[in-house]
């Protein structure tokens, strides 16, 4: 960081100069042609790119607005919209393949095919890019997910203008919606942090220093002034965790599970129940939002907490 964009460039060049010395001392090499730099900016503030160049080994690096790192597209606003569009494009190309295969694939293998082609793309690192608290970035992916199920499982149209209903298929085949995949992966990843206390940097950021005192209690939630900054793992993960803690009797005592495998089983069972809550055909907000679901079952006189 720095007082101005130009100041940031100057500091970056100094760090790169030290990196060059380290690489030379250890006989290492970086391909400069493939090296680029990304200038992160505030979401609602226009910042001009500094005229000074970021230089490594005497050669300027290209300034880009987005870059792909470990399969995730990172943009200069950290909005993750670019990556969500990339996942949507991959799903669209896969949906056509499912339509052609549905008559040749045995029923026993359809779940495996779905997990390999669709679920693998939706669940990969979704705890990082899938936050949807203030911007519903997952809606387009949910529409494509339902379309994939219609093609794979042969769900016929109800009428000429009404598509086939998918809610029952989600439940019968124990498939989570993309919203609940996000909740599942986020809570599960946080549970691993709580149990293993690694990596140290992330645990320190989330105040997970004492595992014994945080295992069954509320976790620290960072405070942000703008809702945009709440769409990240460090905010959403403890928020979802504390939601389950505050209603443990309604949530199958997920947080109190003795082991990670049992926590995974309880969490998925709970999310599947939330998905099928209410009408058997029409989707409602309780099916894809833990907060709405817990509020609904608390006020439901016919629901009994176990």
N, C-alpha and C positions, 0 to 999 in steps of 0.2 A: 504493500500500500504506500501512498504518498500524498503530498499536499495538492498535486495536480497530475494530469496524465503524463506531462513531460517528465515530472519528477519520478513517476513510476517507471518510465522507460529507462531513465538513467540508472536507477537501482537495479532494474532487471539486467541491464548490460553488465553491471558489476558482478552480479551473481553468475551470469553466463561465463564471464571471464574466469571466475574461480572454478566453475564446472569444467572449463576447457583444461585448466591446469590439472585438475583431478583425473580427467580422462587420459591425459598424456602420461601422467605418473603411473597409471594402472594399465597402460596399453589398451585402452578402450577407444571406440570410435562411434560417432553419431552420423547418420546419413542426413546431411543438411537439406538435401532436395526434398526429403519427406517431412522435414521439421517445419512447423508453423506455430504461430502464437495467436492466442485469443484474448481480446481485450474485453473483460466483463464490465457491463454497464448496469446502472440502476434501471428498474423496469419502466418508470415513467419520466425519466430525465434523459434528454439528448446530450450526449457528450461527444465532442469532436475528437476524432482520432489524432493523436499527437503526430507532428511532422517528423520528429526524431524516429529513427529506425531502430528496431531491436536487432542487434548484430551478434552473430556467433561465429567465431573463427574468421572474422573479416568479411563475412557474407550476411546480407540482410535476410531476415526471416519474413515470410509472407503473413500478412495479417488477414485472418478469416473471421467470418461471423458465426460459423459453426464448424464443428470437427467431430469425427467419430473416434471414440476411445473405448476399447474393450466391448464393442458392439452397441454402445450407447451414443447417440448423437447429442452433443452438448452445444447449446447456442450461447450467444453473448449476453442474453438476458436471464439465463437459467430458468426458462419457462417450460421446457420439455415438450413444447408443442411440436417442434420439428421432429423429435423422436416419436411422438405419438402418431404423427402423420406417416412416418416411415414404417411403423408397425402396421398401420392400417393398409398401406400399399402392399405389404407382404401378405397380409391376410386376404386381400382381394384376389391376389394371384393364386393363393392356395384354395380358395373357395371353389373355383372352377374345377380344380383337380378332384375335389371331394365329390362333386356332382357326377363326374365321369366314373368314379370308383364305387359309388354306393351300391350298385347292383352286383358287383363282383366280390365285395368284401364280406366275409361271414360276420354274423351279428356279434360273435364273441370277440372279434378283432376291432370292431368299430370304435370302442373306447380307446384302444391302444393307438389307432390311427389318429383320432382326435387329439390325444395327448401329444403325439409326435409332431403333428402338423400345426395345430392351432394353439393348444395350451402352452407348448414350449415357447412360442413367440410372445404370448400374452404375459406369461409369468416371469420371463427373464428380466431380472433387476427391476421389477415393477415397484418394489418398495422405494426406489430412488425417484423414478419418473412418474409414478401413477397417482400422486396426491391430487385430490379432486375437491377439497373442502370448499374453496371459493370459486373455482372454475371447473365445470364439468367436462374435463378433457377426455373422459373415458366413454362418453355416450356414443360416439361414432364407433368405437371398438366394440361396445356392447351390441350395437345393431349388426355389425359384421359377425360377431360371435353367434348370434341367433340365426343369421343366414347360413353360417357354416353347419349348424346343427340341422337345419331344414334340409340342406343338400345331402348331408351324410346319413341321416336317419330317415330320410324320405317323408318328411312331414308335409302333408298335402294342404292346399288352401281350404279355408272354411267356406269361402264363396269366391266369386270372381274378383272381388276387390278387397278381400280380407285374407291375409296370410295365415298360415298354420300356426297354432299356439305352441310355444316352446317351453313354457314353465314346467310342465309335467315331465318333459324329457330331461331337463336339467336335474330334477329330483330323482327320477328313476335310475339315471346313470351316474348319480353322485358327482355332477359337474358343477363347479362354482362359476358364478358370473364373474366378469372381469372386475367388477367392484369388490366382490368378496375375495377374489384372488389377491387383490391389493391388501385388504385387511388381513388375510391369512398370512401372506408372506411378510408383511410388516411386523405383525405381532410375533410371528415365529422367529424372525431375525432378532428382534429385541429380546426375546426369551433366551436365545443363545448368548447374547451379550451379557445378560444378567447371570446366567449360569457359569459361563466360561470366563467372564470378566476380560475379554479380549475383543478387539485391539485396545490397548490402554488409552490411546488418544480419544477414541469415540466414547469409551466408558467414562473418561474424565469429563468430556463435553456434556454427557447426559447425567453426570453426578452418580455414576454406578460404582462408587468406591467401596461400599460395604454391601456385599451381595446378601448377607444374612438379614440385613435390616430392610432391603428393598424387595426381596423375593415375593412377599405377599402384601406389600404396602404400595401406596401411590409413589409414582416417580416424579422427578422434577421436570416441569414443562417450561422451556425457554419462553421468554416474553418478546413479542415483536409488535412494532407499531403498525406495520402494514400487513394486510391479509395475504399479500403476495408471498411474503417470507414464511408464512405458515405452511405453504405447500412443499414441505420437505420432510425427510425422515426424522430429523431431530425434534420436530414438533409433533407430527402426526403419530409417531410410534408411541411415545409416552402418553399422548392423549387417548389413543385407543386402549392402551394398557390400563390406564386409570378408569376408563369407562367400564371395563370388565371387572376391575377391583371393587368399584362402587356398587355393583349389582351381582356379586358372586353367586348368590342363591338362584338368580334368574339365568346365569350364564354357565351352568353346569360346573361351577368351581374350576374354571379353566386355569386360572392363575395358580391355584393350589395343587395342580397336578404334580405328582412326585417325580416324574421323569419327562424328558423332552418328547419321547414317542407318545406317551399318554396325553401330553399337552396338545400335540398335533392331532391326535384322534378326537379329543374333546372339542377342540377348536373347529375342526372341519364339520363335526356332527352339529355343533351349534350354528354354524353359518348355513348349513343345509336346511336346518329348521327355520332359520330366519328367511331364507329364500322362498320357502313354501308357505309362509304365514299368510293368512288372509284368503283371498279368492284363489281357486285352483287354476284359473286361466289367466286373469289379468295381473300384470305386475303393479306393485305399489312401492312407495318410498321405503317402507319397512323391509322390503326384500333385499335392498342393496345398501342400506345404511344402518349401522349398528345402533346409533343413537336413537333413531326413530323406532327401531324394532324394540329396544329395551323399554322405551316410553310406552309403546303400545301394549306390551305384555304386562307391564306394571298396572295399567289401567283396565286390563281385560279381566272381568270377573270369572271367566271360564278357564283362564290359564292358571295352572298350579305350578309354583316353583318347586323344584326338587332339590 
